[in-house]
Amino acid sequence: AGTYVESLIINKTVSIIGAGNTATIITPAANSKGMLITANNVLIKDLKIVTSGTTIDTNFAIEVQGTNNVRINNNVLQTAAANGSHGIYVSTSASTGLNITNNVITVGGYATGIYTTQLSTAHSGWKISGNTITAIGGNPIELYDVSSSEVSYNNLTTALSTTGNSNVIWSSQMSNLSNLVFNYNIVNGSGGSQVAILADFLILGDGLTNTKVTTVTITGNTFSNWDSRALRIGSNVTSVIVNNNKFLRSNQTQTLKNEDPSSVNAENNWWGTANKNTISTLVSSNVDYTPWWYSSTGAGSDIILPVVTFKNTPYSN
């Protein structure tokens, strides 16, 4: 236990386990990252890391550089108010098997809770689960070129605003992606599209529009307090299933936008209403929203069962 005024460089396989995420505290010098991980099979657990300073793009709590099977579990990460002060920043080259579980991440400024750089060889095999991530000025999660991975059971919060910030962006930029799972998250707040699954977002990375995303599952989530829309499916994103979610904002103008010609299976969701005419105005074209839930508890659907009438006719032989 105690407070350690230092930045750590983890360049060999090791487990760093604190006495608890309020008892073992790392506070690097201003405008410095808390920890840099360059080795495989590292465990970071039960720590609190607090960064400070005003220089942009320097005050990460943890940076992971091209390593495999890193586990970041049960930590408290708090970053400075400077822009680009990400909680967890994954850079340089592809990381596989990254496990980010049960952390509390709070980022200041226009920054992201978990951010990845764009790569021609995709990251893969990630699990981001059970975290509470708050990014009032930015986005809780931005995943670029992360394939075959799962984001589940997180509580993700940003501000409801008109500044255009999203809550979650998951996009192919320099690599094709497949098998993306976004399940059972609580998603609160956004200025733009709350959750955006995209290909070649803003032409980041190589500046080309030549990648695609396929096989996306979005299930069991609760969406609330968005500005533009709750869910955006971009062009060249196909084989998308959006089932058993709750879209809770009242007075919606749009809930689900599909920009690809292929159809999105958006059956069995609660759209904030059980009125078919209203639901039809909340989704774009190429969205199959039938059947839908009649309540936020998932009870009922729009399926109308046939009515069978028995007529009492005297028997005759």
Disulfide bonds with the S-S distance in Angstrom:
none
